[in-house]
Amino acid sequence: MNRLIRTILGVSIAALASSALALEVNDRIENFRLYDHEGNSHELYYYSDAKAIAVLVQGNGCPIVRNAAPRFRELRDEFTAQGVQFLMLNSNLQDNRQTVAKEAAKYGYDIPIMVDDTQIIGESLGLVRTGEVFVINPTNWTVAYHGAVDDRLTYENQKKEASEHYLQDALASLVAGEAVEVASTEALGCLMNFPEQTARAKHADISYTDEIAPMLMENCVGCHRQGGIGPFAMSDYNMVRGFSLMIREVIRTKRMPPWHADPTIGHWSNDRSLTDDQIKTLVHWIEAGAPRGEGEDILATNDTIYADWGAEEELGRAPDYVVDIPATEVPATGVVDYKYFYVDNPIDKDVWVQATEILPGDRAVLHHTITTFGDMITEGKYKGRIKRKGGLQGYAPGITTQSFPAGTGVYLPANSTIEFQMHYTTAGHATVDESKMGVWIHEEPPEHVYVSMFMANTKIKIPAHAKNHAETEEQVIPKDALLFSLMPHAHFRGKSAEFSVIYPDGTEKLLLSVPNYDFNWQTSYEFAEPEFIPAGSKIKQTNWWDNSGQNPANPDPTIEVTWGEQSWEEMLFGAMSMRFLGEEEAAKFREAAKPTTVASAQ
């Protein structure tokens, strides 16, 4: 009787699930990017150099998956050397990265399990059951095989050995450049629940006026506006609808919004990412045809006057002083050496700086600005440079403008010289960059000094063709401190980065992970709550680089790459900001950091 009920329920649910557009042979798979269960980033189209890509749909608790995985691993061991990429994919509604990681550890899964938190990838693939396998042909991104690993498993029994080796045969055919003879079989596994698939009719009711336009206004229009850095302005519904498929693509591949930190590690005050619910709403609205519906178009009526200076919006006033950076002619093409400009501090008194901001003259060519100050060296080897005494906020795409943390500031002497390191990249047209720096000052001296610290490993050597080369650097923190921000830096070959703290007792804590580093967005990650760092701790930075031909930004994968200032060279560079603590204040943080002992129940 119980088996009969299970069978009836199984048929009913299967009929419902199969009503979705299930994955079929010769379907083209669109690009996507997902984090795996260990926090690494995977973009499907990155594996274009593979002979084939084999993906097993994984789900926690599914007996079919648990019994199929060992054979999938065996095939991984057999075919990896022949150019086949193996991945797993979890789109289960009930699973998350933490629970998937526990399942992987328990059952010995050593293949990356991509976790589809929003289910939008699983929906697009039309997945029905965990245990499904699909093989992708990277020459045209179509499905070459879809079905079971082999015929060894059934729901009730397992054969000692398989008599049909569907996945193995499909991979052997693709590696040999031949057509797959058996391209589709019945896949066994646990039915997956995609609630939004049964609610597709309701997606047309998603309100552009009440949901989509406000979301875009809050998260996107600041850049996608006239005069902004976005390539088009979200000026009204028609513009959004016209670019809607492109919007869907950049969300699926995590190119937008430009936020690259692992969402499971740390909390950040300047987080630009969309929530999972926002992603699902926006994608489902686009897939419903981006309906206009009724109501006002707040993008069309947006009369916001965007200040030239971002800090002006935060502080409620224009800069107290504006420093002109010498104009620079930038050619249409070629290489522009770093420019160093030395400007006498125009402020005729000693001040405590509350905020600084670089206003680019031409955002298309200004890659970054690093601003420091100190005394001019008038003799010796370094004549004509400055002896640095401090730093002010610089500029790079992705650095959000905000004042120094409350109660902190930077002391800027009246007689100091300000150094601007300007890095330009050509953009196809000759131009003149006339950038400026705005300075806001405290009316009264702040309670604490804002401290900038840097780390760099100038001895890096990245081998030719290396896809995932790592190097590290450490910086000792001399006093008890509150850490405000972290910023990793690399160039074209930068792939990912991490910061961790190694405490005096040797324990280590991961503070920031950037699995998908993007050279185009030099983000300083600002802690939502400052991190207490005890004196004697080390901040460790690890960078990974992709010096292979698969990296589309790589200027030359055939050479060993070393440290250098130009973008075709590389850097392991990190910046962090903090303030040091007095003894009494530090004691409170140390006490709060002690582990709490909880008495066990008897």
N, C-alpha and C positions, 0 to 999 in steps of 0.2 A: 504493500500500500504506500509506504513512504517513498519507495523508488518510483512508483507511478506518479505521485504528486510532484516529485522532483522532475520527472520527465515532462509532465504537462507544463510546469512552470518554466522549464528550460526551453521548451518549444515556443511558448508565448513570448518570453523575453527575447529569445533569439530572433523571432519574427520582427519584434519591435526594433531591436538593434540593427538587424540587416536592412531595415527600411532606410537607414542612412546611406550616404554614398560611400560604400566601402571601397577600399583601395583595390585597384585592378591592374593587371599587367598592361604595360605600355602607357599607363598614366604618367604624366610628368609631375615631379615633386618640386614645389617651389622651395627656395632657400629659407633656412631658419637658423637661429642660434639658441642654444640652451646651455645651462650649467649642468655638470654631472654631479653625482652624489658626493664627490670629493671637492667640489667647488671649482673645477676646471671648466673652461669655456670651449664649446664645440660649435663651429659653423659648418653646416652640411657641405656647402660648395667649396670649402677649403680643401676637401679631400678629392679635388678634381684630378689629382695625379694617381689615384687608385685605379686598379683594374676593375674593382667592384667594391660596393659598400654593403655589408650584411648587417641588418638591424633585427634584433630580437626584442619583441615587446614584452617588457618585464612588469610584473605586478607582485607586490608583497602577498605572501600567503597562498599563491597559486601553485598547486601541486604540479601542474603541467610545466610551468616555468622552472620550478626547482629541479624537475627531472630532465628537462631539456637542456638546461644550462651547461651541465658537464660536457655533453656532445658539442654544444656551441663552442665551448672553450677548446675542445680537441680540434675542431675545424679552424679555430683561430690560430692554434699552434701550427697547423698544417699549411694554411694559406697566407698568413701574414707575410712571409718571405716572398710570396709570389705576387705581392702588391694588393692584397685585399684588406680593407679597413673593416674592423668589427666594432659595433656599438650596441648598446641596449637603450631602450626608451621606455620610460614610465610616464603614462598619462593618467594614472588612476586618480579619481576624485579623492579617495581616502588616504592616499600616500603623500609624503612630503620628503624633502631631502634628508632629514634626520632619520626618519623611519626606513627609508631606502638604504641609507648607509648602514644601519643596524642589520638589515636583511642581507646586504652584501657581505658584511663581515661574518655573519653566522653561516652563510652558505658558500662562502669562498668565491664570490663573484669578483673577478679581477679584470673585468672589462668595463669601460666607462658606461655608467647608467645615466643617460640624459633625463633630467626631471622636468616634465612639462607642467609647471605649477598652475598655469591658467587654462590648460586643456585646449588652447587654440591650435596647437600643432597636431595633437591627436584628432581633433575635429576635422582639420583640413585633410588629414590622411584617411579619414573615414575608418579609424580603427574600431574593431568589434570585440576582439578577444585578446587577453594576454596570452603569450605563447605563440602568437603569429610571428612569422619571419618574413621580411621583405628584403629583396636584393635590388640595389639601385645600380644602374649603368651610368657611370659619371660622364660618358661621352655625350649623352643627351638628357641625363637626369630623369630617365624613365624607369619604371618598375620592370625588372627583367624576370623576377620570380616572386611569387607571393603564396604563402601557405605554411605548411608544417616543416619542421627540421627534417623529419624522416617518418617512417610508419611504425616506429617502435612503441609509441605511447598511445593508449586509449584512456577513456575516462575511468574504466573499471580495472584495466589490467595493463601490464607491461610485458612486451616480448623480451626474451633474453637478448636478441640481436635484431636490428632492423633488416628488412629485406629490400626496402626502397630507400635510397639516400638522396632525397630531393634537393636539399640545400647543397650538399657536397657536389652533386652532379651539376647544379646550376652554376656554382662558383667555378668548377673546372671548365665548363663551357665558356664562361666569360673570360677567364684567364687565357684560354686558347684562342679567343677571338671568334668563337662559334656561337650560333644561336642556341638558346636554352630549349631543350626538347620538351621537358615537362615544366611549363611556366606557371602553373597554378594547381594547388591542391587544397583540400579542406584543412583549415587550421583549427586545432583544438586548444582549449584554454578557458579561462574564466571570463565571462562576459563583463564588459566594461560599461560603466554608467557615464554617459555624456548628457547631462540634463539639458544643455542648451540645444542639442540636436533636435529634441522633441519640442523645443520652444522657438524654432526658427521663424514661425509665422509671427510671433510676437516681436521679433527683432525689428520688424518694419515699424513698430510702434515706439521704438526708442526715440525720444524727443530731441531733435536738433536744438531747439530753443532752450529746453530746461536742462539737458544733460551734456550734449556734445559741445555746443558753443561755449558754455561756461568752463568746461574742462580745457578746451583749447585756449581760452582767454587766460586762464590761470597758469597753464603749464607751457604754452608754446608761443603765444603772440609776442611775448617780450623779445624774442629773437626774430620771429616770422612777422615782421611789420616793415613798413616803409622806413628805410634807414637802418634796419636791424641787420644782424649778421646772417640771418636765414636766407636761403636762396630765393624764396618767394614769400610774399606777404599774405597772411591769412586775413584778407580784407573783407570777405563776405562768404556766404554759403557757396556761391558758384566756384570760388577759388578752392575752397576746401573739397568740394565734390570733384572738381577737376583733378586734384592731386590725391584723391582718397586712396586709390590703389597704391600709390607711392607711399602714402602714410602707413598703410597696412604693411607694406614690405619692410620699411625701416623699423617698425615696431617688432615684427617677427624676427628680424635679424639683430635687434637690440642696438641699431645705429642711432636711434632716437627714442626717447630724449637722451641727450649726451651725458649719461651717468654710468660709470663703469665699475663701481664698487660692488662686491658680493653683498647682497641684501641680508644675508644671515650673519654677517660679522660687523658689529659696531652700529651705532646710530649717529646720523650726520645732520647737522642743522641746515646744510645747503643741498640736501638730497633733491635732485631734479627728476627722479624717476616717477613713473606712473604706478599707481597701485595695481594689484592684480585685477580688482574689480573694474578699474578704469580701463585697463587694457582690454578686458573682455567686452565691455560696453562699446568701446570705440571700434574694435575689430568687427563685432557682430553688426553694428550699425553700417559699417562700410560693406560687409558681405550681404546685407539686406538691400544694397543699392544706394546707400547714403540718402535716405528719404528726407525731404525738406520738412514736411509736416506744417503745422500751423504755429503762429507766434512770431515774436520779434526776432530779428537777426542782430544780436548784440555785437557781432563782429563788424557788420556794416555800419552800425551807429556808434562804434567805438570812437570817442573823441578824446581819449587819453593823450595828454601831452607828455611825452617821455623826455625826461631831463637828459641833457648831454652827460651829466655826471650821475652815475648810479648811487654814489654815496650821498648825493643831495637829497634823494628820496628818503634815505634812512635817517639822515641827520637833520633834515628840514631846512637846510640852508646851502647856499652856494659855497664853493671853496673860499677859505679865508685868504689864500694866496694861490696864484697860478704861475707855474714855472714853465717857460718855453724851452722845449728841447730843440737844439739846432736842426734846421731843415735838412733833409737828406734826399738827394736824387737817386731814385731806384730805377735801373734799366728794365726794359721789357723782358729780357732773358739773361741767362748767365748766373754766375755766382757772385754774391755780395758778401765781402768780408765783414766780420763783426765790426760794428762802429762803437767807439768809446768817446762819449762826450763828457766834458768836465765843465760844470756850471757853478759859478759862485752862488752860494745860498743868498737869495734875494731878501730873505727875512732879516731885518736889522736888529733882532733880539733873540736871545735864547728862548726856545719854545718847547713845549711838550706836544708832540703830534698825536692827534686823535685818529686820523685816517689820512691815507694818500691814495690817489687813483691816477692811472695813466689813461688819458683820452687819446686813442690812436688817431693819427691824421688820415691814414689809409689802412683799414683793417685787412685789405686784400694782400698787403705785402708785409705788414708788421707781424713777425712771428712771435717775438717776445721782447720784453724789456726787463732788465734786472737793475734795481735802483739801490745804490749804497751811498754812504757819505763818510767823510773823514778829512784828514789834512793832506794837502799836496806835498809830495816828496820833491824836494828841490835839488837834491844831489844824489850821486851814487847810481847803482845799477838800475834802480826803479824810478829814477828821476822822471817827472811828468805823470806819474800815477799817484794814487792816493793811498794813504795808510788808513785802512777802513776802521771805523769806529761803530758802525751800525748799518742797518738796512731799513728800507722803506718798501712798501708793497709795490710789486712790479705788475707786469701784464703778460698774459698769454691767453689764447682762446680757452674758455672754460673756467678761468679764475673769476669767481664772483666778487664783486666789490662790496666790502663792508668795513665798518670801523674796527679798530682793535677792540678786543674784548673789554667789557665794562670794567672800569677801574684800572685800566692799563694804558700805557702810552710809550712813545719813543722820544727820548731827549735829543733835540737837534740844536747844536750850538750855532750861534749867529755867524761865526767866522768859518764854518765848515764848507767844504766843496762837495757838490753832489755829482756822483758818477752815474751816467746812464749807459748801460751796455745794451745796444740795439742790434737785434738780429732780424734781417730782412730776407725774404724769399721773393723771387720775381714771379709775376702773375700774368705775363703776356702783354702788358702795356707799360710804357714808361710813365712814371708818376713821381711826385714829390711828396714825401711824408713830412708833415708838420705836427708832430705829436706834442702833447702838453701833460704836465703833472699838476693835479689839484692837491692842495694841502689844507686840511682842517686841523685846528689846534684846540687844545684844552684851555678853558679859561683859568682853571686852577690845576696845579700839578696833580697827576693821578697818584693813587696809592701804590701802584705796582709798576715795575718796568716790564714792558713787552720785549721778549727775547726771541730772536731768530737764530736757529742753529742749522748747520748744513753738514751733509756727509757726501763723500765722493770716493769712488774707487777708480783711480786713473790708470790702473794696471790691467784693466779688463782685456781679454783676448777672446773674440768670438770666432770659432772655427768656420771656415767656408762650408756652406750647405747645411749647417746645424739648424735643426728645426726648433730646439727647445733648450738652448744653452743658458745656464744659470751662473750668476756671480753674486757675491754678498759684500756688505760693508757694515761696520758697527760704529756707534758713537756712544761714549760714556756720558751719562748725565751727572754732573758733579754735585748737584744739590737736589734736595727734595723739590719737586716741581709739579705743576699742573700743565699737562700737555693739551694745547688747543687745536692743533691741526697737523696734518701730514700731507706731503706732496711728493709722489714719485716722479722721476723724469728719465726719459730715454728718447731716442730718435726714431727714425723710420723702421728700424728692426725691433723696436720694443714690442713685447708680446704680453707680458703680465708682470705684476709686482706685488710684493707683500712687505708690510712692516710688522714687527713683533717686538715685545719688550722682554728682555731676559733679566729677571730680578736678581738681587744679590745672592739669594739662596739657590740660584741656578734654574728655577722654574721659568717657563716661557709662556707668554700669552700672545696670541695673534691679535693685532689691533686693527689691521686693514688689509684686505685682499682685493686686488684689482685684476680679475682674471682676463679681462679683455681690454688691455691698455690701448689707448688710441692717441697717437702722437698729435692729432689735430685738436685735442681737448686736454689742456694742461690743468687739470683740476686740483685744487687744494681742498682736501677733505677735512671739513670742520666738525669736530666732535659736538654732538648735541649737549653732552655734559663733559667737562674737561676730565682727562684721565690722570689719576694720581700716579706719579713715577717716583719711587724712592731713590734717594741719592745712591750712586754707585751702580744703578741699573744701566743696561746697555739697550739702545734702540738698534735693532738689526733690520736692515733693508736687503731684500733679495729681488733682483730683476731677472727676468727671462727674456731672451731674444730669439727671433725667428730669422735666421740668415739663409733661408732656403728660397728656392724659386717659387714656392707656394705663397710667399708673402708678396702681395701685389705692390707694396710700397718699397720693396727691396731694390736699391739701385744696382747691386751687383752681388749675386750669391756666391760667386767663385772666389772671393777674397776673404782673408782673415781680417776682421774688423777690430780696431783698437779705439782708445779714447780720442775724442776730438770734438772741436766746437761746432763743426759744420754738420748738417743734418744727415749726410751720407756716412759720417763717422758715428761713433756711439758714445753714450754716457751712462754711467750708473751714478745718478745724482739724486739726493733727497733733501727736502726742506721740511723743517718742523718749527712750530712756534710754541712758546710756553711762557710761564712766569715762575720764578722761584718762590719758595715758601719760607716764612719765618719759623722758628723752632716751635712756638705754641701752635701755630696753624698746622704745621707738618705733623705734630703729635696727634692732632684730632683726626687727620686723614689716615695716619698709621693705625690708630685705634679702630676706625671705621672699616679699615681693610682687613682686620683680623677675621678669620673664619668663625662663624657662629657655631657653638656646640649645642646640639639638641639632645636632651636626655631621651633614651629609647624607652618605649612603653614596656611595662612589665606585665 
